[in-house]
Amino acid sequence: MQKLILLLSFLTATATAGENQIVLKDRPGKNQVVAQCAMCHSLDYITLHATILDRAGWEKTVGKMINIMGAPINDADKQIIIDYLAQNYGK
Ligand code: HEC
C-alpha cells in the first residue's frame, strides 16, 4: 500500500509537471486505446494496472468499461484494444 501511494503521488507530480500526461507504447492499437480509453479518465489507469492484469484481466476490464461504464467501443476496436493491452501492459 505504501508503494502504491508513493507511485500515485509520483504519477500525479509528473502528470502536472509535463504538459501531456502518459505516453503509451507506440505499437499497433495505440490509436484505438488513446481515442477510446482517455475520454473518461487518464491513461495512467492503464499503466497503473499493467503489473496486475493479464490478458483475461484486461478482457474483463475492457468489458466492464463497455458494459458498466458505458464506453462506446465496437467489437472490432475492443479486440484490437485487448490485444494491445495484453501485449504491452499485461503482467
Ligand atoms: C465511459 C467512461 C469510460 C471509458 C470510455 C473508459 N473507462 Fe475505464 N473507468 C471508468 C470509470 C468511471 C472507472 C472507475 C471505476 C471504479 O472506480 O470502479 C474506470 C476505471 C478503470 C480502470 C481501473 C480498474 C477498474 O476496473 O476499475 C482501468 C484499468 C480502466 N478504467 C481502463 C480503461 C480502458 C483500458 C479503457 C478503454 C478500453 C477505459 N477504461 C475506458 C470509465 C471509463
Residues whose N, C-alpha, C, O or C-beta is under 5 A from the ligand:
A	BS01	HEC	Q36 C37 M39 C40 Y45 I46 H49 T61 V62 M65 M69 G70 A71 I81
